């Protein structure tokens, strides 16, 4: 059978164009399905925008739901560089005079020098414990005490370290101390002398109760004893280069001692971080600025949600196009629920704040919120506790707009929540449309394939008939020519 390389060539007809038109006609249902799927995809994307705006609102609400936000107190020193202060209890508010006479520091001890760090020194065991050096005098030149006592700190366990042929060099002793987690950091310095390598031991904790006592076992080699043995109340083979000291300060004339430079509860509910010695005033005030920022952020997040909703529900009369959520009940209902939550008065006593208007936050005609900054400032300055109760509450309570909006958004997004149900419904519809599209596409492909085969057969048949016609015409002309001779 004759073959046709291009459909329509054999018949000299535009069968290819006819097939294209038939395929286009058969594909019309696909065009409708594509448009429908695009519409639902836009709707799903719109729900995603709503969910994002809700998430921002929830984040702002969560911040306001935390009572700690309203208890934050900021300390402002009159002299910079001496200390910083903060508090999480408004009872710390007030003005103070603070004199820092001594900063806390760690004790540091220095061994005698060694020619190198790899020569064996000696074997044995030594124990490091901590306590307070009492009485006596310290010679600044030698870094050693005379006539002192040593009171062990019973809250800290002593640590025994073994030195043997695997670690009996200066470097090995350093590593053994660091690996023992004994509350001491060991390093080696080189002082440039003939025996330059010296082991430096520094307590990891500050405070006068962190002075070290190093007791070398009696069976240990003498060289190890001579290197490490150090008792402030007895033989001292190490030089103290920095004494263990506690921070000393006065707050309004009251003497206070702290083992660290982070001093807690010297002022109730406050933490002082000491930087250097000196005298400064300190004003502790409730951090109303952060509360005001949080309230404004909440209003902005709410208004952003309204703006998102508006953009997703508009109709353009000029182009006759509607946004993806025009007439959508899910969006309308969640807006209503949020507004109802924010307009429902909070419970409380006669003098407690109950509605947003009392702090200058009011609804506008367009559904957005506005803030009267002056009224908010006054509420924060005169009744911070009332503002706190308006938004936050104890962990076992559901009171407060912050908590309630957080709970509402969680409910909307949870499995079975209205927004989640709407999203799942649209997703399911898109999946069904995809399946329908595949089914219709398969039918279109089968129909077009059938047409193509029929057109090919027609093309071959007409081509064959044309060939037969040409042959017969040739034969008749030959016969006529022969008869004419």
C-alpha distance (Angstrom), angle and dihedral (degrees) to the residues before:
residue distance angle dihedral
X1 . . .
X2 3.75 . .
X3 3.84 115.8 .
X4 3.80 129.1 -141.6
X5 3.79 118.9 -141.9
X6 3.80 94.6 -163.7
X7 3.77 124.9 24.8
X8 3.83 112.1 -107.4
X9 3.78 95.5 19.9
X10 3.81 94.2 100.4
X11 3.79 94.2 47.8
X12 3.79 92.9 36.7
X13 3.81 87.8 -129.2
X14 3.83 131.2 125.9
X15 3.79 92.2 -111.3
X16 3.81 91.5 145.0
X17 3.80 91.1 58.1
X18 3.78 90.5 45.4
X19 3.81 89.9 51.2
X20 3.83 90.6 49.8
X21 3.78 91.1 52.2
X22 3.79 91.6 47.8
X23 3.80 90.6 50.0
X24 3.81 90.4 49.9
X25 3.80 90.7 51.0
X26 3.79 92.5 47.5
X27 3.85 89.7 49.5
X28 3.80 96.1 57.5
X29 3.83 92.0 100.2
X30 3.83 87.9 56.1
X31 3.79 90.8 55.8
X32 3.79 89.9 53.6
X33 3.80 91.7 48.1
X34 3.80 91.2 49.4
X35 3.80 91.5 51.9
X36 3.78 91.0 48.4
X37 3.80 92.8 47.9
X38 3.82 90.3 48.7
X39 3.80 89.6 52.7
X40 3.82 92.3 51.7
X41 3.81 91.9 44.4
X42 3.80 89.0 54.2
X43 3.80 88.9 49.9
X44 3.80 91.8 51.1
X45 3.81 90.0 49.4
X46 3.81 89.1 49.6
X47 3.81 90.8 53.1
X48 3.80 86.9 51.5
X49 3.82 89.7 55.5
X50 3.80 90.1 50.2
X51 3.78 90.8 48.8
X52 3.82 90.8 50.8
X53 3.81 91.4 51.1
X54 3.81 89.9 47.6
X55 3.80 89.9 51.2
X56 3.81 90.7 54.2
X57 3.81 89.8 49.5
X58 3.81 90.7 48.9
X59 3.81 91.5 50.8
X60 3.81 90.5 52.3
X61 3.82 90.8 46.1
X62 3.81 92.2 49.8
X63 3.78 91.1 55.5
X64 3.80 90.7 52.7
X65 3.81 91.6 45.6
X66 3.81 91.9 64.8
X67 3.83 111.8 92.1
X68 3.81 89.1 -155.1
X69 3.81 89.4 71.6
X70 3.78 90.0 65.6
X71 3.82 94.0 43.7
X72 3.79 95.7 56.0
X73 3.79 113.5 121.4
X74 3.79 124.0 -167.4
X75 3.79 122.1 -149.4
X76 3.80 119.7 -146.9
X77 3.83 115.7 -168.4
X78 3.79 118.4 -151.4
X79 3.82 89.8 -142.4
X80 3.79 115.8 47.3
X81 3.80 124.2 -137.6
X82 3.80 98.8 32.1
X83 3.80 100.8 87.3
X84 3.78 146.0 -27.4
X85 3.78 125.7 -137.8
X86 3.78 140.1 -163.2
X87 3.80 136.7 165.9
X88 3.78 141.3 -169.2
X89 3.79 95.0 -156.8
X90 3.79 122.3 74.0
X91 3.80 88.8 -148.0
X92 3.81 86.2 78.1
X93 3.80 90.2 69.1
X94 3.76 113.6 119.2
X95 3.80 144.3 79.9
X96 3.80 122.1 -72.7
X97 3.78 140.2 178.9
X98 3.78 112.7 -140.6
X99 3.78 127.5 -171.3
X100 3.81 117.4 -169.1
X101 3.79 108.9 -161.3
X102 3.82 99.6 167.4
X103 3.80 136.7 16.8
X104 3.78 122.6 -140.8
X105 3.79 115.2 -107.9
X106 3.79 141.1 172.7
X107 3.80 124.3 -107.7
X108 3.77 116.1 -110.9
X109 3.84 125.2 -164.0
X110 3.80 129.2 -167.7
X111 3.83 126.7 -154.0
X112 3.77 126.7 -146.6
X113 3.79 116.3 -86.5
X114 3.81 126.0 -86.4
X115 3.79 127.0 -156.6
X116 3.81 92.5 -126.2
X117 3.78 140.4 -9.2
X118 3.81 97.8 -117.3
X119 3.82 103.8 56.7
X120 3.81 115.9 104.9
X121 3.80 112.5 -107.8
X122 3.79 105.8 -179.7
X123 3.79 146.0 -66.0
X124 3.78 132.9 -106.6
X125 3.78 143.7 86.7
X126 3.78 130.7 -72.9
X127 3.81 132.6 -174.9
X128 3.77 127.9 -145.2
X129 3.79 119.7 -156.4
X130 3.78 133.5 162.9
X131 3.76 136.8 -131.0
X132 3.80 146.4 123.9
X133 3.79 126.3 -63.0
X134 3.79 107.3 -133.0
X135 3.76 129.4 -162.7
X136 3.78 123.6 -25.2
X137 3.77 128.4 91.9
X138 3.78 130.9 -85.5
X139 3.80 120.5 -136.1
X140 3.83 103.9 -143.0
X141 3.80 91.3 -158.1
X142 3.81 96.2 56.2
X143 3.80 98.5 24.4
X144 3.82 90.6 -132.4
X145 3.79 134.0 124.5
X146 3.78 129.1 -124.9
X147 3.79 121.4 -157.0
X148 3.81 94.3 -3.9
X149 3.77 129.3 145.4
X150 3.79 130.3 -147.0
X151 3.82 125.3 -138.1
X152 3.80 113.5 -164.0
X153 3.81 118.3 -129.2
X154 3.80 100.7 -126.3
X155 3.80 92.8 -163.3
X156 3.80 93.0 68.8
X157 3.79 123.6 66.2
X158 3.80 119.8 -130.5
X159 3.80 117.7 -119.1
X160 3.82 125.0 -141.8
X161 3.81 118.5 -154.8
X162 3.82 125.7 -165.9
X163 3.79 121.5 -142.0
X164 3.81 116.8 -164.2
X165 3.82 137.8 152.9
X166 3.83 89.6 -68.4
X167 3.80 94.2 62.4
X168 3.81 109.4 11.7
X169 3.82 96.3 120.6
X170 3.79 124.8 92.4
X171 3.78 89.4 -102.9
X172 3.79 91.1 46.7
X173 3.80 92.7 50.5
X174 3.80 89.8 50.4
X175 3.79 91.4 52.0
X176 3.80 93.0 45.3
X177 3.81 91.7 53.4
X178 3.80 92.7 48.0
X179 3.80 92.0 47.5
X180 3.82 93.1 49.7
X181 3.81 95.5 67.9
X182 3.78 87.4 -137.4
X183 3.80 97.1 153.7
X184 3.81 90.8 -98.5
X185 3.78 132.1 103.6
X186 3.82 115.9 -149.0
X187 3.79 124.8 -158.8
X188 3.81 135.5 163.2
X189 3.80 123.1 -128.7
X190 3.80 128.9 -171.3
X191 3.81 112.7 -138.2
X192 3.84 94.6 -173.9
X193 3.83 95.5 -116.7
X194 3.79 127.8 123.6
X195 3.81 89.6 -87.0
X196 3.79 97.1 30.4
X197 3.80 105.2 161.9
X198 3.76 112.4 96.4
X199 3.79 128.8 172.8
X200 3.83 114.9 -129.9
X201 3.80 118.1 -157.9
X202 3.81 117.8 -165.8
X203 3.79 126.2 -178.2
X204 3.79 112.6 -123.1
X205 3.81 90.0 -141.5
X206 3.76 129.7 62.2
X207 3.79 125.6 -139.7
X208 3.79 135.3 83.0
X209 3.83 90.9 -89.4
X210 3.83 89.2 64.0
X211 3.81 96.9 74.9
X212 3.81 110.8 131.7
X213 3.76 128.6 -124.0
X214 3.81 115.6 -170.0
X215 3.79 116.2 -163.1
X216 3.83 116.9 -170.3
X217 3.81 115.7 -153.7
X218 3.78 114.5 -106.3
X219 3.82 92.4 -121.7
X220 3.80 92.2 55.9
X221 3.79 122.6 110.7
X222 3.79 114.2 -88.0
X223 3.80 92.5 -120.9
X224 3.81 90.4 58.9
X225 3.81 90.3 48.5
X226 3.79 91.5 49.4
X227 3.80 91.1 49.3
X228 3.81 101.4 45.6
X229 3.80 111.0 14.5
X230 3.80 107.5 115.4
X231 3.80 128.8 157.6
X232 3.84 117.1 164.7
X233 3.81 87.0 -150.1
X234 3.82 93.7 46.7
X235 3.80 140.8 6.3
X236 3.80 111.8 6.4
X237 3.79 116.3 -166.8
X238 3.81 94.5 164.4
X239 3.78 128.6 69.9
X240 3.80 117.6 -125.9
X241 3.80 108.3 -134.2
X242 3.81 96.1 172.8
X243 3.79 126.6 22.2
X244 3.78 123.9 -134.6
X245 3.78 103.7 -107.7
X246 3.78 137.1 175.9
X247 3.76 123.6 -140.4
X248 3.79 114.0 -98.9
X249 3.77 124.3 -161.2
X250 3.76 143.4 143.8
X251 3.80 125.7 -131.7
X252 3.78 111.1 -158.6
X253 3.80 87.0 -20.5
X254 3.82 96.2 -50.3
X255 3.83 112.4 125.8
X256 3.79 116.0 -126.1
X257 3.80 131.2 -177.6
X258 3.81 124.1 -162.4
X259 3.83 129.8 -179.6
X260 3.81 89.6 -141.6
X261 3.77 137.1 37.1
X262 3.80 88.6 -114.4
X263 3.79 101.2 83.8
X264 3.79 115.4 -167.0
X265 3.81 127.5 -167.4
X266 3.79 95.5 3.6
X267 3.78 78.2 121.2
X268 3.81 108.2 30.1
X269 3.78 111.2 -97.6
X270 3.81 92.3 0.4
X271 3.78 135.3 112.2
X272 3.80 120.6 -150.1
X273 3.79 119.1 -162.0
X274 3.80 109.8 -158.8
X275 3.79 118.0 -146.7
X276 3.79 106.2 167.7
X277 3.80 141.0 -14.3
X278 3.75 120.1 -82.5
X279 3.79 143.9 91.5
X280 3.80 125.5 -81.1
X281 3.74 141.6 161.1
X282 3.78 116.7 -121.7
X283 3.78 126.9 -155.5
X284 3.80 114.1 -161.9
X285 3.81 113.0 -164.1
X286 3.79 134.5 167.2
X287 3.77 109.5 -95.1
X288 3.78 95.8 -119.9
X289 3.80 90.8 155.8
X290 3.81 91.7 70.3
X291 3.80 90.9 47.0
X292 3.81 91.2 50.8
X293 3.81 90.3 49.4
X294 3.80 90.9 50.4
X295 3.83 91.9 50.8
X296 3.80 91.9 48.2
X297 3.80 90.1 48.0
X298 3.81 89.3 52.5
X299 3.81 91.0 51.6
X300 3.81 90.8 48.2
X301 3.80 91.1 50.2
X302 3.81 91.4 49.8
X303 3.81 91.7 48.7
X304 3.81 90.6 47.2
X305 3.81 88.3 55.9
X306 3.82 89.9 51.5
X307 3.79 90.8 48.5
X308 3.80 90.8 50.4
X309 3.80 91.2 49.0
X310 3.79 91.8 49.2
X311 3.81 93.4 51.1
X312 3.82 90.7 49.8
X313 3.81 94.9 50.5
X314 3.83 102.9 44.8
X315 3.81 126.9 117.1
X316 3.81 120.7 -149.8
X317 3.80 106.7 -145.8
X318 3.80 92.7 -170.5
X319 3.80 95.1 55.9
X320 3.81 93.6 25.7
X321 3.78 90.7 -132.1
X322 3.77 126.2 138.7
X323 3.81 127.5 -149.7
X324 3.83 114.0 -113.8
X325 3.83 96.9 -101.0
X326 3.80 101.1 43.7
X327 3.81 106.3 144.6
X328 3.80 92.1 3.7
X329 3.80 109.9 158.0
X330 3.80 95.3 -161.2
X331 3.80 93.2 60.9
X332 3.79 92.6 42.2
X333 3.81 92.0 50.3
X334 3.81 95.7 48.6
X335 3.81 90.3 49.7
X336 3.79 89.3 51.7
X337 3.81 92.9 48.9
X338 3.80 92.9 50.4
X339 3.79 92.7 48.9
X340 3.80 91.5 47.0
X341 3.80 89.3 52.2
X342 3.80 92.7 51.0
X343 3.81 94.2 47.0
X344 3.82 96.7 46.1
X345 3.84 108.2 101.0
X346 3.78 117.7 -116.8
X347 3.79 118.6 -120.6
X348 3.76 119.4 -113.3
X349 3.76 146.5 111.7
X350 3.78 127.7 -49.5
X351 3.80 93.3 -89.9
X352 3.82 97.1 41.0
X353 3.79 121.7 106.7
X354 3.79 111.7 -109.3
X355 3.83 109.3 173.1
X356 3.79 136.3 40.0
X357 3.79 92.8 -117.0
X358 3.82 89.2 70.5
X359 3.81 89.9 68.3
X360 3.81 94.7 41.4
X361 3.82 98.9 -96.2
X362 3.81 110.3 129.8
X363 3.80 139.4 167.2
X364 3.80 117.7 -111.4
X365 3.81 128.7 -146.4
X366 3.80 91.2 -99.9
X367 3.81 91.6 56.1
X368 3.80 96.5 -104.4
X369 3.80 127.4 119.9
X370 3.80 126.0 -115.2
X371 3.80 130.1 -164.5
X372 3.78 125.5 -139.0
X373 3.80 96.9 -150.5
X374 3.79 95.7 -163.9
X375 3.80 92.7 50.9
X376 3.80 91.0 47.1
X377 3.81 91.7 50.3
X378 3.78 90.9 51.5
X379 3.81 92.2 49.9
X380 3.81 91.3 49.7
X381 3.80 93.2 47.5
X382 3.80 97.1 45.4
X383 3.81 105.2 30.0
X384 3.78 112.1 18.3
X385 3.81 90.5 151.8
X386 3.80 89.6 56.1
X387 3.81 91.8 50.6
X388 3.79 88.5 49.5
X389 3.82 92.3 54.3
X390 3.81 89.7 49.2
X391 3.82 90.9 63.2
X392 3.81 109.0 15.4
X393 3.78 140.2 40.7
X394 3.79 142.0 168.7
X395 3.79 118.9 -61.3
X396 3.80 92.5 -103.1
X397 3.81 93.7 52.7
X398 3.81 133.1 80.8
X399 3.79 94.7 -155.9
X400 3.80 123.2 119.3
X401 3.79 132.0 62.4
X402 3.79 91.5 -109.1
X403 3.79 92.7 57.3
X404 3.79 93.7 41.3
X405 3.81 95.8 51.3
X406 3.81 90.0 46.3
X407 3.82 90.1 52.4
X408 3.81 92.1 45.8
X409 3.81 94.5 52.4
X410 3.80 89.9 46.9
X411 3.81 89.0 52.5
X412 3.82 92.4 49.7
X413 3.80 92.3 51.8
X414 3.79 100.4 40.5
X415 3.80 123.7 99.7
X416 3.79 104.2 -76.6
X417 3.81 91.7 20.5
X418 3.80 115.7 131.4
X419 3.81 96.7 -111.9
X420 3.81 93.0 44.7
X421 3.82 90.9 47.7
X422 3.81 90.7 50.6
X423 3.81 92.1 48.6
X424 3.79 92.3 47.1
X425 3.80 90.5 48.9
X426 3.80 92.9 53.0
X427 3.80 91.2 45.3
X428 3.81 89.9 52.0
X429 3.80 91.4 49.4
X430 3.81 91.8 50.5
X431 3.79 89.3 51.4
X432 3.81 91.2 50.6
X433 3.81 90.7 48.9
X434 3.80 89.9 50.8
X435 3.79 89.7 52.6
X436 3.83 91.5 47.6
X437 3.78 90.0 48.9
X438 3.80 91.5 53.2
X439 3.80 90.9 48.6
X440 3.82 93.9 48.8
X441 3.79 90.9 44.4
X442 3.78 89.5 54.1
X443 3.83 90.6 51.5
X444 3.80 91.8 47.7
X445 3.79 91.3 49.2
X446 3.81 91.1 49.6
X447 3.82 92.8 48.1
X448 3.79 93.9 47.1
X449 3.78 90.0 46.8
X450 3.81 89.5 53.2
X451 3.82 90.6 49.7
X452 3.78 90.4 48.3
X453 3.80 91.9 53.7
X454 3.81 91.8 46.9
X455 3.79 91.9 48.1
X456 3.78 90.0 48.4
X457 3.81 90.8 52.0
X458 3.82 90.1 47.7
X459 3.78 90.6 48.2
X460 3.80 91.3 50.7
X461 3.82 92.2 45.8
X462 3.81 94.7 49.5
X463 3.77 90.3 44.4
X464 3.81 89.6 52.3
X465 3.79 91.6 47.7
X466 3.79 90.5 49.2
X467 3.79 89.8 51.1
X468 3.82 90.3 49.5
X469 3.81 90.5 48.2
X470 3.77 90.9 51.5
X471 3.78 91.7 48.7
X472 3.80 93.8 48.9
X473 3.78 91.4 46.0
X474 3.78 89.2 52.8
X475 3.80 91.7 49.1
X476 3.81 93.7 48.4
X477 3.76 91.3 49.0
X478 3.80 89.6 49.7
X479 3.82 90.5 50.0
X480 3.78 92.2 48.8
X481 3.74 91.3 49.0
X482 3.80 90.7 50.2
X483 3.84 92.6 50.0
X484 3.75 91.3 51.1
X485 3.84 94.8 61.8
